[in-house]
Amino acid sequence: MRPLVPLPVVMLVAVTMLGAMLGGCERAPGADYDTARLDAADRAERARQEKAAQAMVADTEDAVRWKMMAARIDALEREVAALRDTRQMLDATLVADRLARVEAGVVAKPEPAPVAMPSPAPRTAARAVRPPVAKASPTPAKRAARKPLELDLR
């Protein structure tokens, strides 16, 4: 018996149908879903990596800021210490100079030169001088309210 359709034609038709079926499977709506799902997963992974990189950069920037701030504080502390030392030396020098001037003023104080005073005019009875009025001593409350004497060594 002879087949109705030759074998090479049957095989050609079978291969064509198989190719059509496989080609249709690749273009099925399910394939688009898988591609979209993979794309979404890739985007999520990239976003996670970018977020981790930004966090590392922020941590590094914060560490650099802290180090710079610590260096500034150290420099300011050194300057303040130097200023204090300079001020103490200056204060000691000023006190020594003032003491030397006071001692020199007390020891080598020149005698005051006599000043010519005009003689007082004669008084008439109409312009009689009243006797001086004694001032009352301050009360204890007024004495307490007075500011104490302070020595400024600047």
matplotlib code that plots the C-alpha trace (Angstrom):
import matplotlib.pyplot as plt

x = [0.0, 1.1, 0.5, -1.7, 0.7, 4.4, 6.5, 8.6, 5.5, 4.1, 7.3, 7.3, 3.8, 4.6, 7.7, 5.8, 3.0, 5.5, 7.3, 3.9, 3.0, 6.4, 6.4, 2.9, 4.1, 6.8, 4.3, 1.8, 0.5, 2.1, 5.5, 4.9, 4.0, 7.3, 9.3, 7.5, 8.0, 11.7, 12.0, 10.3, 12.6, 15.6, 14.4, 13.7, 17.3, 18.8, 16.8, 17.9, 21.6, 21.3, 19.7, 22.5, 25.1, 23.5, 23.4, 27.2, 28.0, 25.9, 27.7, 31.1, 30.1, 29.0, 32.2, 34.2, 32.1, 32.7, 36.5, 36.6, 34.6, 36.8, 39.9, 38.3, 37.5, 41.1, 42.5, 40.2, 41.1, 44.8, 44.2, 42.2, 44.9, 47.5, 45.4, 45.0, 48.7, 49.4, 46.8, 48.3, 51.8, 50.4, 48.5, 51.6, 53.7, 51.1, 50.9, 54.7, 54.8, 52.1, 53.8, 57.1, 55.4, 53.7, 56.9, 58.8, 56.0, 56.1, 59.9, 60.7, 57.7, 58.7, 57.8, 54.9, 55.7, 54.3, 51.4, 50.7, 47.3, 45.5, 44.7, 41.1, 39.0, 37.9, 34.5, 31.7, 29.0, 26.4, 28.3, 29.0, 30.1, 27.9, 29.5, 30.1, 27.4, 28.7, 27.7, 25.9, 27.7, 26.0, 23.6, 24.6, 22.2, 23.9, 27.3, 26.2, 24.7, 28.1, 30.0, 33.3, 36.5, 37.8, 41.3, 41.3, 44.5, 43.9]
y = [0.0, 3.3, 6.3, 9.0, 11.7, 11.2, 11.1, 14.2, 16.3, 14.9, 15.7, 19.2, 19.8, 18.3, 20.5, 23.6, 22.9, 22.2, 25.5, 27.4, 25.9, 26.7, 30.2, 30.8, 29.8, 32.4, 35.0, 33.9, 36.5, 34.5, 35.2, 39.0, 38.6, 36.8, 39.5, 42.2, 40.4, 40.0, 43.7, 44.7, 42.5, 44.0, 47.6, 46.7, 45.3, 48.4, 50.6, 48.6, 48.9, 52.6, 53.1, 51.1, 53.1, 56.4, 55.3, 54.5, 57.9, 59.6, 57.7, 58.6, 62.3, 62.3, 60.8, 63.4, 66.2, 64.9, 64.6, 68.2, 69.5, 67.7, 69.3, 72.8, 72.3, 71.2, 74.2, 76.6, 75.0, 75.5, 79.1, 79.8, 78.2, 80.4, 83.5, 82.6, 82.1, 85.4, 87.2, 85.7, 86.9, 90.3, 90.6, 89.7, 92.2, 95.0, 94.3, 94.4, 97.7, 99.3, 98.3, 99.7, 103.0, 103.2, 102.5, 105.0, 107.5, 107.1, 107.1, 109.8, 112.0, 115.6, 118.2, 120.3, 123.8, 126.6, 128.4, 132.1, 132.6, 136.0, 137.4, 137.2, 140.4, 142.0, 140.8, 143.2, 142.7, 142.3, 139.3, 137.4, 133.9, 131.3, 128.6, 125.4, 122.7, 119.3, 116.6, 113.6, 110.3, 107.9, 105.4, 101.7, 101.0, 103.7, 102.3, 98.8, 100.1, 101.6, 99.8, 98.3, 99.5, 97.3, 97.3, 96.9, 95.1, 95.3]
z = [0.0, -0.9, 1.4, 0.2, 1.0, 0.5, 3.7, 3.1, 2.8, 6.1, 7.8, 6.3, 7.5, 11.0, 11.3, 10.2, 12.7, 15.5, 14.6, 14.6, 18.0, 19.5, 18.0, 19.3, 22.8, 22.8, 22.0, 24.5, 27.0, 29.8, 28.4, 28.6, 32.3, 33.0, 31.2, 33.1, 36.4, 35.7, 34.7, 37.9, 40.0, 38.2, 38.9, 42.6, 42.9, 41.3, 43.6, 46.6, 45.5, 44.9, 48.3, 50.0, 48.0, 49.1, 52.7, 52.6, 51.0, 53.7, 56.4, 54.9, 54.6, 58.2, 59.4, 57.4, 58.9, 62.4, 61.8, 60.4, 63.3, 65.8, 64.1, 64.3, 68.0, 68.7, 66.9, 68.8, 72.1, 71.4, 70.5, 73.7, 75.8, 74.1, 74.7, 78.4, 78.7, 77.0, 79.2, 82.4, 81.4, 80.4, 83.6, 85.7, 83.7, 84.1, 87.9, 88.2, 86.2, 88.2, 91.5, 90.2, 89.3, 92.7, 94.5, 92.4, 93.0, 96.7, 97.0, 94.5, 95.0, 94.3, 96.8, 95.7, 94.5, 96.6, 94.9, 95.4, 96.9, 96.8, 100.2, 101.2, 100.8, 104.1, 105.3, 106.0, 108.6, 105.9, 104.5, 107.6, 107.2, 108.7, 110.8, 109.0, 109.4, 110.4, 108.1, 109.6, 109.2, 106.8, 108.3, 108.3, 105.5, 103.3, 104.2, 103.1, 99.9, 98.8, 96.2, 97.6, 96.2, 93.4, 91.8, 88.1, 87.0, 83.2]

ax = plt.figure().add_subplot(projection="3d")
ax.plot(x, y, z, "-o")
ax.set_aspect("equal")
plt.show()
